[in-house]
Amino acid sequence: MLTIFTPTYNREDTLKRLYKSLKSQTLKNFEWIIVDDGSTDNTEKLVQSFIDEQEISIIYKKTKNGGKMRAVNVGVTLSAREFFFIVDSDDYLDERAVEIIQEEIVTLPVDYAGLVFRKVEVLDNGFPIREKESFGEDQIDSTPIDIFYRRKILGDKAEIVKTSIMREYPFPEIEGEKFVPEGYIWNQIGENYLFRYIDKGIYYYQYLADGYTRRFSEIIKKNPEGMKLYYAYMLKKDIPLKNKIKFLIRLIQSIYYERKKDRRNT
């Protein structure tokens, strides 16, 4: 039914917490695929210890360091299940997450892309920061652009997408870069498929000091082509003017850093 996919790089400390949440699931009809993006710590040894426990089905593959998006593409090729759920290595799931997903999947229209649940931000002690944040309705059938820009449902979300659709929309792999915003793919999928948004928090996360969200300036400098691709795409969408202005500024930044990169490479 479900592939839980985790891209990881030097996260042996937080992987333990994620694994604990997976082996505690009330329903275990899932596979856990881990693509190790060239870790230099003890990730491989740690994952082997998970496999040896035989608590859940685990597939592990180590690749050279190429960034999360390449890792996702590899994970999709390895998946043997109908739905694909990206769970980052520094996050974890509610113990009923898989059970809740299955309950919702059985009523999902066959032509929908998948399900989207709420993510819940937590403190170091595990207590939620935004436990009352919601979608405003129990269920909404919509698209990522409508949800974010028109309905103003801005919180982080957990997407469970049909694996076949993930194969239709692979992440771009740009030479010398390691990042393209996930929204670039979710929004493209939303042009042709609906998602069902379920107002339940099943995914727990923390913003780490070295995570993508807190390193935006560094990311745009190192991945200007990927960021340019995203912002140029979004400027063609029917979104509010203030967002278009923001994206235009970031597109200009991306082009500036892209040209700097080109000069370094010549």
KEVEXMAR-631020 format. One line per field, with one value per residue: residue number from 1; residue in three letters; x, y, z of N, C-alpha, C in turn. Coordinates in pm, 1 decimal, decimal comma, always signed. Each point is the difference from the previous one (the first is absolute). Layout:
REM residues N
tilo	NUM; ...
rovex	ala; ...
n.u	X; ...
n.v	Y; ...
n.w	Z; ...
ca.u	X; ...
ca.v	Y; ...
ca.w	Z; ...
c.u	X; ...
c.v	Y; ...
c.w	Z; ...
This chain:
REM residues 266
tilo	1; 2; 3; 4; 5; 6; 7; 8; 9; 10; 11; 12; 13; 14; 15; 16; 17; 18; 19; 20; 21; 22; 23; 24; 25; 26; 27; 28; 29; 30; 31; 32; 33; 34; 35; 36; 37; 38; 39; 40; 41; 42; 43; 44; 45; 46; 47; 48; 49; 50; 51; 52; 53; 54; 55; 56; 57; 58; 59; 60; 61; 62; 63; 64; 65; 66; 67; 68; 69; 70; 71; 72; 73; 74; 75; 76; 77; 78; 79; 80; 81; 82; 83; 84; 85; 86; 87; 88; 89; 90; 91; 92; 93; 94; 95; 96; 97; 98; 99; 100; 101; 102; 103; 104; 105; 106; 107; 108; 109; 110; 111; 112; 113; 114; 115; 116; 117; 118; 119; 120; 121; 122; 123; 124; 125; 126; 127; 128; 129; 130; 131; 132; 133; 134; 135; 136; 137; 138; 139; 140; 141; 142; 143; 144; 145; 146; 147; 148; 149; 150; 151; 152; 153; 154; 155; 156; 157; 158; 159; 160; 161; 162; 163; 164; 165; 166; 167; 168; 169; 170; 171; 172; 173; 174; 175; 176; 177; 178; 179; 180; 181; 182; 183; 184; 185; 186; 187; 188; 189; 190; 191; 192; 193; 194; 195; 196; 197; 198; 199; 200; 201; 202; 203; 204; 205; 206; 207; 208; 209; 210; 211; 212; 213; 214; 215; 216; 217; 218; 219; 220; 221; 222; 223; 224; 225; 226; 227; 228; 229; 230; 231; 232; 233; 234; 235; 236; 237; 238; 239; 240; 241; 242; 243; 244; 245; 246; 247; 248; 249; 250; 251; 252; 253; 254; 255; 256; 257; 258; 259; 260; 261; 262; 263; 264; 265; 266
rovex	met; leu; thr; ile; phe; thr; pro; thr; tyr; asn; arg; glu; asp; thr; leu; lys; arg; leu; tyr; lys; ser; leu; lys; ser; gln; thr; leu; lys; asn; phe; glu; trp; ile; ile; val; asp; asp; gly; ser; thr; asp; asn; thr; glu; lys; leu; val; gln; ser; phe; ile; asp; glu; gln; glu; ile; ser; ile; ile; tyr; lys; lys; thr; lys; asn; gly; gly; lys; met; arg; ala; val; asn; val; gly; val; thr; leu; ser; ala; arg; glu; phe; phe; phe; ile; val; asp; ser; asp; asp; tyr; leu; asp; glu; arg; ala; val; glu; ile; ile; gln; glu; glu; ile; val; thr; leu; pro; val; asp; tyr; ala; gly; leu; val; phe; arg; lys; val; glu; val; leu; asp; asn; gly; phe; pro; ile; arg; glu; lys; glu; ser; phe; gly; glu; asp; gln; ile; asp; ser; thr; pro; ile; asp; ile; phe; tyr; arg; arg; lys; ile; leu; gly; asp; lys; ala; glu; ile; val; lys; thr; ser; ile; met; arg; glu; tyr; pro; phe; pro; glu; ile; glu; gly; glu; lys; phe; val; pro; glu; gly; tyr; ile; trp; asn; gln; ile; gly; glu; asn; tyr; leu; phe; arg; tyr; ile; asp; lys; gly; ile; tyr; tyr; tyr; gln; tyr; leu; ala; asp; gly; tyr; thr; arg; arg; phe; ser; glu; ile; ile; lys; lys; asn; pro; glu; gly; met; lys; leu; tyr; tyr; ala; tyr; met; leu; lys; lys; asp; ile; pro; leu; lys; asn; lys; ile; lys; phe; leu; ile; arg; leu; ile; gln; ser; ile; tyr; tyr; glu; arg; lys; lys; asp; arg; arg; asn; thr
n.u	+81,2; +104,2; +72,3; +64,5; +29,2; +125,0; +22,8; +125,3; +55,6; +81,5; -101,2; +109,7; +12,3; -51,8; +75,2; +64,3; -28,9; +34,5; +105,6; +17,2; -27,7; +85,5; +87,8; -43,7; +0,8; -125,2; +43,1; +47,2; -105,4; +125,4; +70,6; +115,2; +5,7; +126,6; +13,4; +116,2; -9,1; +75,4; -70,8; +62,7; -117,6; -62,7; -56,3; +93,2; +87,2; -48,7; -13,7; +120,7; +21,3; -60,6; +67,9; +105,9; -65,5; -14,4; -7,7; +61,7; -64,8; +131,7; +6,5; +129,4; +23,2; +130,8; -2,1; +62,2; +57,6; -132,8; -36,0; -93,6; -1,0; +131,2; +10,7; -88,7; +65,2; +108,8; -52,3; -43,9; +120,8; +32,4; -95,9; -57,3; -31,3; -130,0; +26,1; +44,4; +62,2; +40,5; +82,0; +34,8; +131,5; -32,7; -96,8; -127,4; -63,2; -125,9; -18,5; -102,8; +112,3; +61,6; -51,7; +27,1; +121,4; +5,4; -48,5; +84,7; +98,9; -68,6; -12,2; +129,2; -54,9; -22,1; -58,0; +4,6; +82,0; -74,5; +56,0; -50,3; +89,1; -35,0; +101,1; +56,0; +28,3; +111,5; +0,1; +116,0; -93,9; -25,8; -13,2; -122,6; +48,2; -49,4; -33,8; -37,6; +113,4; -88,3; -60,0; -72,1; +22,6; -86,0; -56,8; +102,9; -71,1; +132,2; +70,0; +131,1; -13,4; -113,2; +52,5; +115,1; -26,6; -100,5; +16,8; +125,7; +5,0; +75,6; -53,2; +106,3; +16,7; -67,8; +67,3; -106,4; +87,9; -85,4; +60,2; -103,6; -62,9; +62,5; -23,0; -120,4; +27,4; +107,8; +79,1; +13,8; +93,9; +48,4; +86,1; +68,7; -127,7; -56,9; -61,1; -126,1; -70,8; -46,5; -32,8; +118,1; +15,0; -29,3; +46,0; +102,5; +10,3; -11,9; +77,5; +24,9; +23,7; -105,6; +20,2; -5,5; -37,7; +66,3; -90,9; +109,1; +58,3; +75,1; +56,8; +105,1; +26,9; +130,3; +13,1; +92,3; +105,8; +23,2; -130,5; -71,4; -103,5; +95,0; +15,8; -109,1; +68,0; +47,1; -125,4; -48,2; +105,1; -23,9; -128,7; +68,0; +44,7; +11,1; +50,6; +80,1; +17,8; +7,6; +77,8; +67,6; -7,5; +27,8; +85,5; -13,9; -4,4; -126,6; +92,1; -16,3; -22,8; -27,9; -56,7; -61,5; -18,8; -36,3; -72,3; -43,4; -0,8; -59,4; -79,3; -3,0; -20,0; -89,1; -46,8; +5,6; -46,0; -92,9; -3,4; -2,1; -88,6; -64,8; +20,3; -34,3; -96,5; +22,7
n.v	-120,5; +4,5; +88,4; -16,6; +115,7; -29,9; +122,8; -38,8; +90,7; -87,1; -85,9; -65,2; +122,0; +71,7; -77,1; -3,0; +129,1; +23,0; -78,8; +59,3; +112,0; -49,7; -47,8; +120,7; -1,0; +40,3; +44,0; -116,0; +25,6; +30,7; +56,6; -6,7; +93,0; -28,5; +121,0; -56,2; +131,0; -109,5; -49,7; +78,8; -6,7; -48,0; +77,6; -44,9; +9,9; +120,7; +28,7; -53,4; +70,7; +99,5; -24,9; -13,1; +105,3; +16,0; +122,8; +62,3; +10,9; -19,1; +99,0; -30,4; +121,0; -17,4; +130,7; +48,4; +95,8; +8,1; +1,5; +59,8; +88,2; -17,0; +14,3; +99,8; +44,2; -23,6; +61,3; +85,3; -9,9; +10,5; +90,2; -89,5; +112,7; +8,4; +29,3; +124,0; -14,3; +123,4; -63,7; +123,7; -14,6; +129,2; -69,7; -9,6; -116,9; +40,5; -69,8; +82,1; +57,1; -117,3; -26,0; +125,1; -10,9; -122,9; +48,0; +98,0; -83,9; -78,1; +126,3; -5,0; +97,9; -90,5; +112,8; -10,5; +103,3; +35,1; -17,8; +99,5; -18,3; +37,8; +85,8; -52,6; +128,5; -59,0; +13,6; +25,4; +41,8; +26,8; +108,6; -4,5; +71,9; -68,4; -60,2; +130,1; +6,8; +46,9; -84,9; +1,1; -110,7; -96,4; +37,7; +18,3; -0,2; +11,8; +111,3; -22,9; +48,8; -67,3; -106,7; +24,2; +28,7; -85,8; -119,6; +35,4; -126,4; +61,7; -75,5; -58,9; -73,0; -112,2; -11,8; -72,8; -30,3; -26,8; -114,5; -44,0; +87,3; -45,5; -112,0; +53,0; +36,1; -47,6; +10,2; +124,0; -53,7; +103,7; -6,2; -44,2; -43,1; +28,9; +110,8; -46,3; +110,9; -69,4; +126,2; -3,0; -111,6; +33,6; +120,0; -62,2; -83,8; +109,4; +16,6; -126,8; +11,4; -47,5; +68,4; -94,7; +114,8; -67,0; +53,5; -76,2; +19,9; -53,6; +116,8; -34,0; +129,2; +21,7; +132,3; -68,7; +32,2; -126,0; +20,1; -43,8; -2,9; -33,1; -60,8; +76,4; +96,0; -96,2; -44,4; +123,6; +21,0; -113,5; +37,6; +92,8; -100,9; -79,8; +101,8; +29,3; -129,3; -4,7; +106,0; -40,0; -121,5; +40,5; +74,7; -119,1; -20,6; -31,9; +81,9; +38,4; +128,4; +5,6; -117,7; +53,5; +107,8; -72,9; -74,9; +115,3; +51,1; -112,1; +17,4; +129,3; -29,4; -89,9; +88,3; +88,8; -90,8; -22,9; +129,2; +20,3; -99,7; +52,2; +118,1; -59,7; -49,8; +126,7
n.w	+0,0; +86,5; -68,6; +112,7; -55,2; +31,9; -47,5; +8,9; +79,0; +56,0; +7,6; +37,5; +52,1; -100,6; -77,8; +116,1; +11,0; -125,9; +12,6; +115,2; -66,9; -88,2; +86,4; +41,6; -133,7; +11,0; -117,9; -39,5; -76,2; +30,9; -95,2; +61,5; -93,8; +22,4; -53,0; +23,7; +12,9; +11,9; +100,3; +87,8; +61,0; +106,0; -94,0; -84,4; +96,4; +25,2; -127,8; -11,1; +110,1; -67,7; -109,3; +79,1; +48,6; -131,4; +46,7; -101,4; -116,3; -18,3; -88,7; -4,9; -46,4; -16,0; -17,1; -103,9; +69,0; -14,3; +128,8; +72,2; -100,0; -14,5; +132,6; -10,4; -106,7; +73,6; +104,6; -90,3; -55,1; +128,9; -1,0; +79,3; +60,8; +24,5; +128,2; -13,5; +115,5; -26,2; +81,4; +27,9; -3,8; +6,0; -61,4; +41,5; +15,8; +2,2; +109,7; -22,8; -41,1; -5,7; +117,9; +37,2; -53,6; +48,1; +113,7; -29,0; -24,2; +82,0; +39,4; -33,3; -73,2; -94,2; -39,1; +132,9; +22,8; +103,7; +118,9; +72,2; +96,3; +121,4; -1,7; +107,2; +21,6; +44,3; +131,9; +59,0; +85,4; -128,6; +77,8; -54,0; -101,4; -103,9; +110,6; +8,8; -68,8; -89,0; -82,4; +110,8; -69,0; +30,3; -115,7; -81,1; -110,4; -19,3; -26,8; -7,8; -121,5; -20,7; +57,8; -59,4; -126,7; -8,4; +51,5; -28,3; -37,1; +89,9; +92,1; +57,6; -108,5; +18,9; -114,1; -26,5; -94,8; -97,8; +18,0; -67,8; +76,8; +108,5; -64,1; -9,9; +125,0; -58,7; +105,1; -46,5; -74,8; +66,0; -98,4; +102,2; -0,2; +121,1; -47,9; -1,1; +21,4; +104,1; +29,6; -60,7; +71,5; +127,3; -34,3; -58,5; +100,6; +76,4; -106,2; +32,4; +130,6; +64,6; +112,3; +90,6; +54,3; +93,3; +77,3; -15,7; +116,6; -96,1; -26,4; +75,6; +12,6; -13,9; +9,8; -66,5; +73,5; -40,7; +25,9; -104,5; +86,1; +83,5; -116,3; -7,5; +61,8; +77,7; +12,1; +0,0; +79,6; +62,8; -6,7; -65,9; -72,9; +105,8; +69,5; -102,8; -14,0; +132,8; +15,5; -106,0; +48,1; +123,4; -67,1; -55,1; +130,2; +20,8; +46,3; +126,9; -26,9; +129,8; -28,3; -105,4; +74,2; +105,8; -82,7; -48,6; +122,8; +40,5; -103,3; +26,0; +128,3; -39,4; -85,8; +99,2; +87,7; -91,3; -25,8; +131,0; +8,0; -103,8; +58,9; +114,5; -79,2; -37,3
ca.u	-81,2; +70,2; +143,4; +48,9; +132,0; +83,5; +134,4; +74,3; +142,1; +60,4; -107,8; -13,8; -62,9; -145,2; -56,5; -44,2; -134,1; -91,4; -16,2; -84,5; -139,1; -46,2; -24,1; -112,4; -124,7; -107,7; -14,7; +136,6; +1,2; +76,8; +144,6; +78,1; +115,4; +95,7; +110,0; +107,4; +58,4; +144,3; +34,1; +134,9; -9,0; -27,6; -136,1; -12,7; +4,0; -122,7; -112,4; +14,8; -52,2; -146,1; -36,4; +22,9; -110,2; -111,1; -127,2; -72,3; +69,6; +91,1; +90,6; +102,8; +91,9; +91,9; +39,6; +89,3; -73,3; -56,3; -111,7; -127,6; -83,8; +49,2; -34,0; -142,5; -12,9; +46,7; -100,0; -118,0; +31,3; +8,1; -128,3; -86,2; -132,9; -86,1; +12,1; +136,2; -10,9; +133,1; +14,5; +140,3; +71,4; -4,2; -140,2; -54,0; -143,1; -93,0; -2,1; -115,2; +7,8; -25,9; -139,8; -83,9; +17,8; -74,5; -143,2; -36,5; +28,1; -107,0; -108,4; +57,5; -34,4; +111,0; +72,9; +67,7; +144,2; +31,9; -49,4; +87,5; -32,3; +73,6; +119,5; -9,4; +132,0; +14,4; +118,3; +93,8; -62,7; -105,8; -129,6; -30,9; -0,1; -118,9; -90,5; -134,6; -0,6; -80,6; -38,4; -127,1; -104,4; +48,0; +47,3; -5,8; +52,7; +52,1; +136,2; +92,8; -5,7; -125,4; +7,9; +95,7; -11,4; -137,9; -60,5; +94,4; +37,1; +142,7; +85,3; +69,6; -92,0; +58,1; -61,6; +9,5; -31,2; +11,5; +135,5; -4,1; +0,7; +135,4; +84,7; -32,7; +52,7; +126,9; +67,5; +110,7; +134,5; +80,4; +141,6; +62,8; -96,6; -57,6; -129,3; -110,8; -111,7; -98,1; -119,7; +8,5; -61,8; -138,4; -84,5; -17,8; -97,1; -129,6; -56,3; -69,0; -64,8; -39,9; +41,2; -97,0; +61,9; -64,2; +38,4; +52,9; +144,6; +57,7; +143,7; +61,3; +127,7; +68,1; +93,6; +135,7; +86,6; +63,5; -101,6; -17,9; -76,8; +83,0; +119,2; -50,0; +97,3; +104,3; -58,7; -19,5; +132,4; +57,4; -92,7; -72,3; -79,4; -118,7; -87,7; -51,1; -102,2; -120,2; -59,6; -51,2; -125,3; -103,9; -41,0; -100,7; -121,9; -97,0; +22,6; -9,8; +105,0; +109,8; +83,2; +71,7; +109,2; +100,1; +63,6; +78,9; +124,7; +81,2; +43,8; +114,6; +111,1; +43,0; +73,0; +127,8; +89,7; +27,0; +104,4; +124,7; +44,7; +49,3; +130,3; +97,8; +24,9; +62,4
ca.v	+120,5; +125,7; +16,4; +114,5; +23,6; +91,9; +35,2; +36,4; +33,9; +21,5; +19,7; -121,2; +32,0; +14,6; -119,8; -90,5; +42,4; -34,7; -145,6; -35,2; +31,4; -91,5; -134,5; +10,8; +19,5; -95,1; -77,8; -9,4; -41,1; +99,1; -20,1; +121,0; +12,6; +102,3; +28,2; +67,2; +92,3; +13,2; +30,9; -33,0; -44,9; -142,9; -27,3; -133,1; -98,4; +16,0; -55,4; -145,3; -47,9; +2,0; -112,5; -123,6; -18,5; -57,7; +53,3; +52,2; -20,5; +111,6; -4,0; +103,5; +19,5; +112,5; +63,0; +114,6; +118,1; +73,3; +81,0; -66,3; -23,7; -121,7; -112,2; -29,4; -70,1; -137,6; -66,6; -30,7; -116,9; -118,4; -25,5; -105,6; +21,4; +88,5; +138,6; +40,5; +97,1; +47,6; +36,4; +37,4; -77,2; +67,6; +7,4; -130,2; -12,5; -47,4; -146,7; -43,3; +66,0; -93,1; -42,4; +111,4; +10,7; -108,0; +29,5; +104,0; -44,9; -85,1; +84,8; +97,5; -24,2; -64,5; +93,3; +99,3; -22,0; -54,1; +62,0; +95,2; +18,1; +107,4; -21,9; +64,0; +37,8; -35,0; +42,4; -108,9; -95,7; -70,3; +66,2; +77,5; +145,3; +49,0; -113,6; +40,3; +43,1; -94,2; +37,3; +71,3; -96,7; -136,3; -54,1; +93,0; -52,5; +121,8; -4,1; +73,8; +145,0; +47,6; -11,6; +94,4; +139,7; +49,5; -33,1; +48,3; -105,9; +19,1; -88,4; -110,0; -108,2; -131,8; -50,9; -141,7; +9,1; -125,2; -21,3; +12,3; +143,8; +46,0; -37,4; +92,6; +132,0; -8,7; +126,3; +32,3; -23,2; +103,9; -22,7; +92,1; +48,4; -107,2; +36,0; +64,8; -0,8; -106,0; +60,2; -4,8; -126,0; -9,1; +90,6; -58,1; -108,5; +63,6; +48,4; -109,4; -88,6; +54,6; -62,6; +7,9; +53,8; -54,1; +85,4; -79,1; +10,4; -134,7; +11,2; +93,2; +51,1; +112,2; +69,6; -10,6; +112,5; -24,7; -43,7; +82,8; +121,2; +101,5; +26,1; +40,6; +82,0; -90,6; -88,3; +70,5; +23,0; -125,5; -66,8; +106,5; -48,1; -64,9; +102,7; +75,4; -84,0; +9,1; +133,8; +29,5; -77,0; +57,7; +129,5; -24,7; -49,1; +98,9; +18,3; +142,0; +88,3; +12,2; -119,6; +12,0; +95,6; -72,5; -100,4; +70,3; +39,3; -120,9; -42,9; +85,6; -50,6; -129,1; +27,3; +61,0; -105,0; -90,6; +61,9; -9,5; -139,2; -21,2; +66,2; -82,8; -123,8; +26,7
ca.w	+0,0; +23,0; +20,3; +76,0; -57,6; +76,7; -44,6; +120,0; -10,1; +132,5; +97,9; +80,5; +127,8; -11,8; -63,1; +105,6; +41,3; -108,6; +0,3; +114,5; -33,4; -104,5; +53,8; +92,9; -74,6; +28,5; -122,8; -53,0; -141,1; -75,1; -9,9; +28,0; -88,7; +42,3; -91,6; +72,8; -97,6; +19,6; +139,3; +46,4; +138,9; +13,8; -45,5; -59,5; +107,6; +77,8; -76,1; +0,2; +128,7; -13,6; -87,2; +75,3; +95,5; -75,7; +50,0; -115,0; -127,3; -25,4; -115,5; +18,8; -112,6; +18,2; -125,6; +20,8; +42,4; -113,3; +44,0; +29,9; -116,2; -65,9; +87,8; -19,9; -128,4; +20,8; +83,0; -81,7; -84,4; +86,2; +65,3; -53,2; +56,5; -79,3; +45,4; +35,0; +109,5; +38,9; +141,8; +14,6; +102,0; +129,4; +40,3; +38,9; -23,2; +101,7; -5,1; -80,2; -130,4; -109,9; +13,4; -44,8; -145,6; -65,6; +13,5; -95,4; -136,2; -53,5; -51,7; -92,5; -140,8; -70,3; -85,6; +82,4; +15,0; +130,7; +122,4; +66,8; +141,4; +66,9; +80,3; +131,1; +50,7; +140,9; +73,7; +29,6; +91,4; -71,2; +10,0; -120,8; +3,7; -69,4; -4,2; -38,5; -138,9; -76,0; -135,6; +7,8; -34,6; +19,6; -127,6; -112,7; -125,3; -60,6; -54,5; +86,0; -20,3; +58,9; +146,0; +58,0; -42,3; +2,4; +129,1; +102,2; +93,8; -21,9; +79,0; -66,5; -32,1; -27,0; -122,3; -33,7; -142,4; -73,5; -50,7; -145,7; -31,2; +30,5; -114,1; -108,9; +32,7; +75,4; +29,8; -91,2; +51,6; -63,7; +25,7; +94,4; +98,6; +80,4; +58,9; -69,4; +96,0; -20,5; -57,6; -146,1; -41,3; +47,7; -77,3; -132,9; +13,5; +21,6; -125,9; -68,1; +95,9; +129,3; +124,6; +109,1; +120,8; +119,6; +113,2; +111,2; +13,0; +18,0; -30,7; +94,7; -50,8; +64,1; -87,5; +51,3; -36,1; -129,5; -95,6; -118,8; +25,2; +64,4; -80,3; -131,0; -73,3; -48,4; -100,6; -126,9; -56,6; -48,3; -91,6; -69,5; -113,4; +54,1; +54,9; -115,2; -61,1; +83,4; +1,9; -134,4; -10,6; +84,9; -54,2; -104,0; +64,1; +46,8; +143,4; +35,7; -49,2; +97,7; -15,0; -127,0; +20,7; +79,0; -85,0; -101,3; +66,4; +19,3; -132,6; -33,9; +82,3; -55,6; -124,8; +39,5; +50,0; -111,2; -82,1; +77,1; -9,3; -135,9; -11,8; +72,6; -73,5; -130,7
c.u	+84,7; +151,1; +21,6; +143,8; +74,8; +133,9; +79,6; +145,5; +50,0; -104,8; -17,1; -70,2; -152,1; -66,5; -52,6; -143,0; -103,4; -26,2; -90,3; -146,3; -55,3; -27,5; -111,7; -133,6; -102,1; -29,6; +134,4; +5,2; +64,8; +143,6; +67,7; +122,5; +85,8; +104,0; +99,3; +80,4; +148,0; +42,4; +142,5; +0,1; -31,4; -140,3; -15,4; -3,4; -128,7; -118,4; +9,2; -50,9; -152,9; -46,4; +10,5; -112,1; -122,8; -137,1; -88,6; +82,0; +83,0; +83,1; +96,4; +88,5; +85,6; +43,9; +105,3; -83,7; -47,3; -119,9; -130,1; -77,3; +45,3; -35,0; -146,3; -19,9; +44,4; -104,0; -123,6; +26,0; +3,4; -135,6; -81,0; -143,6; -75,9; +18,2; +138,6; -8,1; +141,0; -3,2; +147,5; +62,2; +3,4; -142,5; -48,2; -152,5; -76,1; -11,9; -118,8; +5,9; -37,1; -145,0; -95,1; +9,1; -81,7; -149,6; -45,0; +20,4; -116,7; -116,3; +50,9; -43,2; +121,5; +82,0; +67,7; +147,9; +34,9; -60,9; +101,7; -50,0; +77,9; +130,4; -15,5; +140,6; +6,9; +128,3; +92,0; -61,9; -116,9; -135,9; -25,2; +8,1; -130,5; -105,5; -141,0; -7,3; -75,4; -25,3; -132,3; -119,9; +58,0; +63,5; -17,9; +60,0; +46,1; +139,8; +92,6; -7,8; -127,3; +8,6; +86,5; -34,6; -142,2; -66,7; +87,5; +25,2; +150,8; +90,5; +67,9; -93,1; +76,4; -74,0; +24,6; -51,5; +12,3; +139,8; +4,6; +3,9; +135,8; +94,6; -27,0; +69,1; +128,6; +56,0; +109,9; +134,0; +95,0; +146,3; +56,2; -93,8; -68,8; -140,6; -92,0; -116,4; -102,9; -128,2; -1,0; -68,3; -145,7; -92,1; -21,5; -100,7; -140,7; -62,0; -86,6; -77,2; -43,1; +66,1; -117,0; +74,4; -82,1; +51,2; +36,9; +151,7; +60,9; +152,7; +58,2; +138,6; +53,2; +87,1; +138,3; +85,8; +63,5; -99,0; -15,3; -67,1; +86,1; +126,0; -37,3; +102,5; +110,6; -52,9; -13,2; +134,6; +57,0; -85,6; -79,1; -86,0; -129,4; -99,1; -60,1; -113,7; -132,4; -64,9; -53,4; -132,4; -112,1; -49,0; -103,6; -134,3; -90,0; +8,6; -3,6; +122,5; +117,6; +93,2; +79,9; +118,7; +113,9; +75,6; +83,3; +134,7; +91,1; +46,6; +122,1; +122,9; +56,5; +82,4; +136,8; +99,7; +31,7; +112,4; +134,3; +57,2; +59,3; +137,1; +108,4; +39,2; +63,9; +146,9
c.v	+125,7; -17,4; +124,4; +18,8; +105,2; +22,3; +45,7; +31,2; +34,6; +31,1; -122,5; +28,0; +4,7; -119,3; -98,7; +33,0; -35,0; -150,2; -45,4; +25,6; -95,6; -140,0; +0,3; +17,2; -108,4; -89,0; +0,7; -46,6; +107,4; -47,9; +133,4; -2,2; +116,1; +15,5; +88,0; +82,3; +26,3; +34,1; -43,6; -40,8; -149,7; -38,7; -142,9; -109,7; +4,8; -63,4; -152,0; -59,6; +1,2; -121,8; -132,1; -27,4; -63,4; +42,4; +49,5; -28,2; +123,0; -27,7; +116,9; +6,5; +122,8; +51,1; +106,5; +123,5; +82,0; +83,9; -77,7; -36,0; -122,8; -122,7; -39,2; -77,6; -145,1; -78,6; -39,9; -122,6; -129,3; -42,1; -107,3; +15,8; +107,1; +146,7; +26,2; +118,7; +39,5; +44,0; +25,9; -66,1; +68,1; +17,6; -138,3; +4,0; -35,5; -151,6; -54,8; +54,2; -93,4; -47,6; +108,9; +16,8; -106,8; +25,3; +101,7; -45,1; -79,1; +82,1; +102,4; -31,0; -47,3; +97,8; +112,6; -35,6; -65,2; +80,3; +99,5; +18,8; +118,3; -52,6; +80,3; +31,4; -26,4; +59,2; -120,1; -106,3; -73,6; +65,2; +86,0; +150,1; +54,3; -109,4; +37,5; +49,7; -102,7; +51,0; +75,8; -86,8; -139,3; -56,5; +104,2; -69,8; +117,8; -24,1; +80,5; +151,8; +58,7; +0,4; +111,2; +145,7; +54,8; -26,5; +42,1; -103,2; -18,9; -98,8; -107,8; -120,0; -128,2; -62,7; -150,5; -12,2; -137,7; -12,4; +14,8; +146,1; +60,4; -33,3; +89,4; +134,4; -10,4; +138,9; +24,8; -26,3; +90,5; -20,1; +107,1; +56,2; -117,0; +28,5; +66,5; -1,6; -108,3; +53,8; -1,4; -125,4; -6,6; +89,5; -50,1; -114,6; +57,0; +60,6; -106,2; -93,3; +78,7; -78,8; +7,5; +40,4; -44,6; +75,6; -82,5; +15,5; -135,5; +1,7; +107,2; +42,2; +110,3; +66,8; -6,2; +113,9; -17,4; -51,8; +99,0; +133,8; +111,1; +33,6; +53,3; +78,1; -86,0; -87,0; +69,5; +29,8; -126,7; -69,4; +100,5; -48,8; -66,9; +100,5; +84,9; -76,2; +13,6; +137,0; +40,5; -72,9; +68,2; +135,2; -14,2; -41,0; +116,3; +8,6; +149,2; +80,5; +7,1; -121,0; +5,0; +95,7; -67,6; -99,9; +64,1; +42,1; -121,8; -57,9; +80,1; -42,4; -129,0; +19,9; +59,5; -106,6; -102,4; +54,8; -1,9; -140,9; -27,3; +62,3; -80,6; -122,9; +20,4; +39,3
c.w	+0,0; +7,6; +84,8; -42,8; +79,9; -68,4; +122,1; -31,0; +139,8; +107,5; +89,3; +132,4; -12,8; -68,6; +104,3; +43,4; -106,7; -1,9; +114,9; -31,9; -105,7; +55,0; +104,9; -71,4; +32,8; -120,3; -70,5; -145,7; -86,7; -12,1; +30,0; -90,1; +48,6; -109,2; +74,5; -101,1; +30,1; +140,6; +33,8; +147,4; +2,0; -46,1; -51,9; +106,8; +82,5; -72,7; -6,0; +131,4; +0,0; -80,5; +76,5; +100,1; -64,9; +53,4; -114,7; -125,8; -33,7; -124,5; +15,3; -123,6; +26,5; -137,0; +29,4; +27,8; -120,8; +37,1; +10,5; -126,0; -79,9; +82,8; -15,3; -130,3; +10,8; +79,7; -77,8; -86,8; +82,3; +56,3; -71,2; +49,5; -78,8; +35,4; +57,5; +96,5; +43,8; +146,0; +24,1; +122,1; +136,0; +50,6; +43,7; -11,1; +127,0; -12,9; -79,8; -142,4; -114,5; +2,6; -52,2; -151,5; -71,6; +6,9; -103,9; -144,9; -58,6; -54,7; -101,3; -143,1; -79,2; -83,8; +78,9; +13,3; +132,3; +112,2; +54,4; +142,7; +56,2; +59,0; +128,8; +48,5; +149,5; +57,5; +23,5; +90,7; -64,1; +6,9; -123,2; +24,6; -57,3; -9,1; -45,7; -143,9; -83,4; -140,7; -1,8; -36,0; +16,8; -126,5; -109,1; -121,6; -84,6; -55,7; +90,4; -17,2; +58,9; +151,8; +59,2; -31,9; +4,4; +134,3; +117,7; +109,4; -14,5; +72,4; -82,3; -14,6; -34,3; -117,0; -15,8; -143,3; -64,6; -60,8; -151,6; -42,8; +33,1; -115,1; -121,0; +18,6; +82,3; +27,9; -102,5; +67,8; -77,8; +38,7; +93,6; +105,0; +68,0; +49,1; -101,1; +99,0; -32,4; -62,6; -151,3; -53,4; +43,6; -83,5; -142,4; +2,9; +13,8; -124,9; -66,5; +92,7; +123,2; +112,5; +98,2; +127,7; +121,1; +122,1; +123,0; +0,1; +29,6; -5,4; +91,4; -48,9; +90,1; -104,6; +63,5; -52,4; -136,5; -103,9; -114,1; +32,6; +57,0; -80,2; -137,7; -80,4; -59,7; -113,5; -134,0; -67,2; -63,2; -106,0; -83,8; -116,1; +46,2; +54,6; -111,4; -67,2; +75,3; -10,1; -136,9; -22,8; +78,4; -52,1; -111,2; +59,7; +43,6; +152,1; +31,6; -44,1; +97,2; -7,8; -129,1; +13,3; +77,1; -86,7; -110,6; +58,0; +15,7; -133,4; -43,6; +80,2; -59,0; -126,4; +30,3; +44,8; -108,8; -87,3; +72,0; -9,3; -137,9; -18,3; +70,6; -79,5; -136,3; +16,6
